[in-house]
Amino acid sequence: MLKIFPSQEEILRKAAEIFSQSAKDAIKEKGYFSVSLTGGSSPKGLYQLLATDEYKKQIDWSKILVFWGDERWVPLDHELSNTKMAYEILLNHVPIPQENIFPMYKEGVKPEVYAAAYETQLKEKLGDDATIDLMLLGMGDDGHTASLFPQTEVLNEEKAWVSAYYLNSQEMYRITLTAPFINRAKNIVVITFGDAKAPALKQVLKGEYDPATYPSQLLDPVNGELLYLVDQKAAKFL
């Protein structure tokens, strides 16, 4: 599903409403809410909104389990860390227990080893049939999502839930949830806005199926729902 908004602010408010309602529904149904956060520029405004009294007080943060969709393999205090950004803007400002937060990085461990450990952690916390209640994602102007970048081997993964690999174009390791696990989610929400995203968004939603070039085309929930929240600039070619 695609929803187009006049402004970035309206996108973020809609995303905050989805986050809040998804949390309430999941907690009522099973006693906890699992969410996978995303990095990049798209979620910053959302995290700021969730940290305000308007939304913070709507949510029982003690019953939320926080995971990440992907991460640069850098220390948690590094300026490029998605985790650092989420803590600074959101997690340090809400009453969530530290034991409910699961960063995608561990000091002194090889990324490939931690990818396997993170998958084990997902199974321990969510069960062997693990389903994330809300998967927040962005989309790059090259059509990537999470750390599923064009022409990378991870796009062909069919079994592993988490993968780590060296991204040559960025000269760094990345760790990411894979398409098979992402597509297990109950709700996948992709937030993207701005003119720079318009060409890729057109190809992802309307172009021929070519996920090696536009990895966001891999998003195809097995039993859940996929929602794109975009502004008019990003949607101008649709």
C-alpha positions in Angstrom: 0.0 0.0 0.0 1.2 3.5 -0.8 0.1 6.7 1.1 1.3 10.1 -0.2 1.4 13.1 2.1 1.9 16.8 1.3 4.8 17.1 3.8 7.5 15.3 5.7 5.9 16.3 9.0 2.6 14.6 8.1 4.5 11.4 7.2 6.2 11.4 10.5 3.0 12.0 12.4 1.3 9.1 10.6 4.3 6.9 11.4 4.1 7.9 15.1 0.4 7.0 15.2 1.1 3.6 13.6 3.9 3.0 16.1 1.6 3.9 19.1 -1.4 1.9 17.9 0.7 -1.1 16.9 2.3 -1.1 20.4 -1.1 -0.9 22.1 -2.6 -3.7 20.0 0.4 -6.1 20.4 0.7 -5.5 24.2 -3.1 -6.1 24.6 -2.9 -9.3 22.5 0.3 -10.9 23.8 1.8 -8.8 26.5 4.7 -7.2 24.5 5.5 -5.2 21.4 8.5 -5.9 19.2 9.8 -3.2 16.9 12.8 -3.0 14.5 14.2 0.5 14.2 16.0 1.9 11.2 18.8 4.4 10.7 19.5 7.1 8.2 17.8 10.5 8.0 14.2 9.2 7.6 13.4 8.2 11.2 14.9 11.0 13.1 11.8 13.1 13.2 9.7 10.1 14.1 11.9 9.3 17.1 11.7 12.9 18.2 7.9 12.7 18.0 7.8 9.5 20.0 9.9 11.1 22.7 7.4 13.9 23.3 4.8 13.7 26.0 2.1 13.4 23.4 3.2 9.9 22.3 5.5 8.9 25.2 2.6 8.7 27.6 0.5 6.6 25.2 2.9 3.7 25.2 3.9 1.2 27.9 7.6 1.3 27.2 8.3 -1.4 29.7 6.7 -4.0 27.4 8.6 -3.0 24.2 11.5 -5.1 22.7 13.7 -3.0 20.4 15.8 -4.5 17.6 17.4 -2.9 14.6 17.0 -3.6 10.9 20.6 -3.0 10.1 23.8 -1.3 11.4 27.2 -0.1 10.3 29.8 -2.2 12.1 31.1 0.6 14.3 31.2 1.1 18.1 28.0 2.2 19.7 29.4 5.6 20.5 30.5 6.2 16.9 28.8 9.1 15.0 27.8 6.6 12.2 26.0 4.2 14.6 22.3 3.8 14.1 22.1 2.7 17.7 23.8 5.9 19.0 21.3 8.0 17.0 18.3 6.1 18.4 19.5 6.4 22.0 20.2 10.1 21.7 16.9 11.0 20.1 14.5 8.4 21.5 15.7 5.7 23.9 17.3 7.9 26.4 14.1 9.9 26.8 11.5 7.1 27.4 11.2 4.6 30.3 12.3 1.5 28.5 14.4 -1.1 30.4 17.9 -1.5 29.0 17.5 -5.3 28.9 14.7 -4.8 26.3 17.1 -3.1 23.9 19.2 -5.3 21.5 21.8 -3.3 19.5 23.3 -4.9 16.4 26.9 -4.6 17.5 29.2 -6.1 20.1 32.7 -5.0 20.9 35.5 -7.6 20.2 33.3 -9.9 18.0 33.6 -10.5 14.3 30.5 -9.2 12.5 29.7 -12.6 10.9 29.8 -14.2 14.3 27.5 -11.6 15.8 25.1 -12.0 12.9 24.6 -15.6 14.0 24.3 -14.6 17.6 21.7 -11.9 16.8 19.6 -14.5 15.0 19.8 -16.7 18.1 18.8 -13.7 20.2 15.8 -13.1 18.0 14.7 -16.7 18.4 15.2 -16.6 22.2 13.1 -13.4 22.6 10.5 -14.0 19.9 10.4 -17.7 19.4 11.4 -19.9 16.5 8.6 -18.5 14.4 9.6 -15.0 15.3 7.5 -12.2 13.9 8.4 -8.5 14.4 5.3 -6.5 15.1 6.5 -3.4 13.4 9.4 -3.2 11.0 10.5 0.4 10.3 12.6 0.9 7.2 13.8 3.6 4.9 14.7 3.5 1.3 17.9 5.0 -0.2 18.0 6.9 -3.5 19.6 3.7 -5.0 16.6 1.6 -3.9 18.3 -0.1 -1.0 16.6 -0.8 2.3 18.2 -1.9 5.6 21.7 -3.0 4.4 20.3 -4.7 1.4 22.4 -2.8 -1.2 22.3 -3.3 -5.0 24.3 -6.1 -6.5 25.3 -7.6 -3.1 25.3 -11.3 -2.3 23.1 -10.8 0.8 20.1 -10.2 -1.6 20.2 -13.9 -2.5 20.0 -15.1 1.1 17.1 -17.5 1.6 17.5 -19.0 5.1 19.5 -16.8 7.5 17.6 -14.1 9.4 20.7 -11.9 9.9 23.8 -11.5 7.7 27.0 -9.5 7.9 29.3 -8.6 5.0 31.9 -6.1 3.8 30.4 -3.4 1.6 33.1 -2.5 -0.8 31.5 0.8 -1.9 31.5 2.1 1.7 34.7 0.3 2.8 33.1 -1.0 5.9 31.2 -4.0 7.3 27.4 -3.9 7.6 25.1 -6.2 9.5 21.5 -6.5 8.5 18.2 -8.4 8.8 17.7 -10.4 5.6 14.7 -10.3 3.3 13.3 -13.6 4.5 13.2 -12.4 8.1 12.0 -8.9 7.2 9.1 -10.4 5.3 8.0 -12.3 8.4 7.0 -9.0 10.0 3.3 -8.2 10.9 3.7 -4.7 9.6 6.5 -3.2 7.4 6.5 0.6 7.1 8.9 2.3 4.7 9.4 6.0 5.3 10.9 7.9 2.4 10.7 11.5 1.2 12.4 14.1 -1.0 13.1 14.5 -4.7 16.2 12.4 -4.6 14.1 9.3 -3.8 11.6 9.7 -6.7 13.4 7.8 -9.5 14.1 4.8 -7.3 10.6 4.8 -5.8 9.1 4.7 -9.3 11.3 1.7 -10.2 10.6 -0.1 -7.0 6.8 0.3 -7.2 6.2 0.4 -10.9 9.2 -0.9 -12.7 10.1 -4.4 -13.8 11.1 -6.8 -11.0 14.8 -6.4 -10.6 15.7 -6.7 -6.9 19.4 -7.0 -7.7 19.3 -3.4 -8.9 16.4 -2.2 -6.6 16.6 -4.3 -3.4 13.4 -2.7 -1.9 11.5 -4.8 -4.4 12.3 -7.8 -2.1 9.8 -6.4 0.5 6.9 -8.8 0.2 5.4 -9.8 3.6 4.4 -13.4 3.9 1.4 -12.8 6.2 1.8 -9.1 7.0 1.2 -5.7 5.5 3.6 -3.4 3.6 3.0 0.3 3.7 5.0 3.1 2.0 4.7 6.5 3.6 6.0 9.1 1.1 5.7 12.7 0.3 4.7 14.3 -2.9 8.3 15.0 -4.0 9.2 11.3 -3.7 6.0 10.3 -5.5 6.3 12.8 -8.3 7.0 10.1 -11.0 4.2 7.7 -9.8 
